[in-house]
Amino acid sequence: MQEKIIYGGWPNCTRLSNDEIELVIATDIGPRIVHVGFINKQNFLYLSPDDRGKTGGTDWRLYGGHRLWLAPETLTLSYHPDNSPVIHTVEDFAIKLSQSRENASGIVKEMDISLSPIKNLVTVVHRLINQGTDSIEVAPWGITAMAPGGLAIIPNEPYGEGNDYLLPARSLALWQYTKMNDPRWHWGDKYIRARQDPSFVSEQKIGLLNKQEWAAYYLNEELLIKHFEYNQQASYPDFGSNNEVYINGNFLEIESLGPLTIIPPGGTVEHTENWCLATGMLGEDDASIDEIILPLVDAFKNDPGR
């Protein structure tokens, strides 16, 4: 079902819900998802206390929540303010959001957000439409700012050795400010883990080629799992990254990126994420992740429309 509500100080938000989970989407700004969680439970998304309820102006604001950006990151193209109302159409379990054309890029950003009426499944289609006069090479970039205090989980490639494994399995991108010995990172055998710890205010970031097509965030015995596509024929931004994790003292971002694409005038490119929620007590070892998360990932891959 859908209903109009006030949320976070924004008067014109849309709430989508089924019997299990709920979403809140802002329409006074955006496109932005500002809440996702089990009904009457925690919000998995971080919202900036300084930006709640604000609209208008020309300064870029963080806001938080889930947003759509252009990759690779540049001050000119990526930081286009989304401070104005979006055009939106609402159905019972879906909403389409369209932002005004960006002057610098000529791009129109859209999000199609749908919640299954009967299943624990959210689908977010990110769309870039080139309404400029020139072709532009960019990638759609879905960025989810997660609430503080949780743990991001990124799968490694399956282990292998010997003559069948002579070539590298995937890329890992590091930023100028990335410190691999920062205690928020845990480089495990099967999984990379990244902890958001408010006592560490410095920034950290990695990018990687995630062929396993999922990442998760664990917060207070609840999980949000994001599914996204890997295309082995495609080129990805940031040294071949289709998945990135950014951390600071306030929040952690789990980001997925579509392929770098030359979009001609009038052309369109899309990138889709699917989200599901789960509950469970996650331990500190890989076996706990194997037991709780992998069955959910396998169930989605075997039946995406489950």
N, C-alpha and C positions, 0 to 999 in steps of 0.2 A: 504494500500500500504506500501511498505518498500523502504528505501533508506539508503545508507551509508553516514554518516556525521561526521564532527569534532564537539565534544561537550566537554565542561569543560576542554579543553586541551588534551583530548584523541582523537587521529586521526582516530580510527577505531570503531565508534559507529554505531548502527543501529537504525533508526527511523521508528516506526510503527505508522500509522495514518489512521483514517477514516474521515468522514466528520465532526466529533465533537471533538474527543480527540486524543492525541498523547502520545507516549511513546518513550523514548530513552534508549537504552541498551548498556552498555560498553562491548567491547570484548577484550580490551587491559588488563583489570583486570577482576576479578569477579569470579562467576556470580554476576552482579550488574545491577539493574535498576537505572538510574540516573536522569530520568525526567518522570513525569506524570502530565498531566493537560489538560485543554481545549486548543484547537489550538490557538497559539499566546497569551496565557494567562499565569498566574503564574505557577511556578513549585511547586507542593505540597511537593517535597522532599528537604531535607537539604543536601548540599554538603559541605564538610569541605574545607575552604579556603586554609588550609595548605597542603591538599592532592590532589588538583585538578591537573590532568594531569600527576601525578606521576605513575611510574610503577617500577617493579623490586625490588630487595633487600629482606631481610629476616625479617624485622620488620613489625609487624602488623600495618596497617593504618586504621583509621576510615573510610575514604572516604565519608561515608554517603550513601544516596539513600536507596534502598531495597536490603537486603542480606539474605543469608541462613546460619544458624549456627546450632551447635549441643547443645542440652540441656540434662542434667543440665549444667550450666555454669562452666567451669574449665579453668584455664590458659593453660593447656596442649592441651585440645581437642577443645575448643571453639575458641581460638584466633589463628587459623591457617591463615597465611597471604594469601590473594587472590590478589597478586601483579603481577601475570603472565597472559599472554593471555589465553583465554579459547577456546576450540574447539567449533565451532558453525555452525549450519545450519539454513538457513533463507528461509522462504516462504513469500508469499505476506503479510500475517497478523500474522505471528508467527515466533518465533525463539527458538531454543533449544541450551542451553549452558551447557558445561561439563567442570568441573575443573579436574586438575590432581589429582591422588590419594594422600591423606594425609598420611604421614609416621607414625604419632603418632597414628591415629585412624584406618587407612586402608580404610577410607571412601572416595568415590568419590561423590561430590556434583553436582547435575544437577538442572537446572530450565528450564521448558517449559513455555514460555510466549506467550500468544495469545490475540489478540485484535479482537473483533467481527467486521466484515467488515461493518455492518449496525446498530449496537447497541452500546449503552454506557456501555460496559462490557469488563473488562480485567480479564483473568484467568491466575493465576500463580501456576503452579504445582512444588512443591519443592520435590526433590527426593534424598534419601541417598542410595548409593549402597556400600555394604560391600565387598571390594576386599582384605581384610585382611585374615589372617589364623585363627583367633579366632572370636567367637561371641562377639557382643558388644551391650550393652543396652543404647540407646540414643533416643532422640525425635527430629524430624525436627522442626526448629524454624525460622519462617519468621519474620524478623525485618525490620520495615519501619521507617527511620529517617525523621521526618516531619519538614518542614520549620518553622522558629521561629514565635512567635506571635499568634499562633492559640490555639484552644480549642479542647481537646479530650473528647469524650462522650462515656461512657460505660453504658449499661443498667443494672439496678438492676433486681432481680427476682420480678415477680408480687407480690404485697402485699397480705398478708393473715393472719388471726388470728383465734383462736379457736381450737377446737379439731381436725380439719382437718389439722392443721399445727403444729404438735408437734415436728417434726424433722427439723434440720437446712436445709436451702435451698441451700447453697453453701459455699465454702471456700474463705477466703481472706488471702493472704500471705503478710507479711511485712518484709522489709529488715532492717538490723541494722541501716541504715541511714534514714529510713522512719520516717517522723514526720507527724502524722495525723492532727496536727493543723497548718501545713504549709499553707499559704494563697493561694497557687496554687491549692489546692484540694477544691472541693465543694462536700459534701456528701449529695446529694439530696434524696428525697423520691423515685423517679423513676430512677434517673441517677446519676452516679458518673461523675464529670467533672474535668479535669486536664488542667490547663492553662500553656502554655509556656510563661514565662515572662523573657526577657533577663536581668532584673534587679536583679533576684535571680539566683546566680551562683551555689548554693548547689544542690546536687543530691537528687532525690526522686524516689521511685519505689514502685509499688504494683503489685501483681499477684492475679488472681481470676479465679474461675470456671465460665465461661460465657456460660450459657445454651441458651441464646438468640441468640448466633452465629453471632453477629455483633459488630462493633465498628466504630466510625466516627471521622473525624477531620474537624473542621470548621476554615476556613482561608479566610479573606477578602471577605465574602459573597459567598464563594464557599465551597462545601463539598466533601470530599472523604470518601466513606463508604466501609469498608472491611467486607466481609462475610467469615466465616470459620466454620468448623464442630465441633460439640460436640458429643462425643460418650459416652453414659452413662455406657457402659461396660468397658471402658478403664481407665487406670491409667495415670495421667498427672504429669509432673515434678513440683517442687517447691510447695509442699503441695497441689497438685491437681489443678494447674493453666493451663488453655488453652489460657489465655489472660493476657498480662502484659503491663504496662505503665511505661516508664522511662522518667524522666525529668532532664535536667540540664540547664545551662545558655545559651546554644547555640541552642538546638533543643529538640524535644520530640519524643520518639519512641512509636509506637503502634505495639505490638508484638503478634503473635498468635503461639501456639505450638500444634503439633500433639501429640498423645499418646506416652508414653514410650514404646519402642519396643525392644525386643531382636532380633537383626538382625544376622542371621548365615552367615558364609562365602558364598558369592555369592547371599545373600539375598538383598531385596530392600524394602524400606518403602517410602510412599508418603504422602504429606500434601498439600492441595489445599486452596488457597485464591481466592476470586472473588472480584474485585473492580468495583465500579461505581462512577461517579461524578455527582454533582448536584449544582444548584445555589439557593440562597434564603437568606433572612435576618433572622438570628436566634436571638431570644430574650434571656433574662436571665432566663426565667421560663421554667418549664417542659412542659407547654402547647405548647410552640413554637417548642420544639423538637418533641412532639407528632404530631403536624400539618405538619412539613416539612420533618422529617426524617422517621417516622414510615410508611407512605405510600410507600416510596421507599423500605424500608426493606420488607414490606409485599408483594410488587410487585415482588421482587426477589424471596422470598420464594415460592410464588404461581407459578412462571414461571422463574426458574433459567436461562433458555436459551433465555429469552425475547430479 
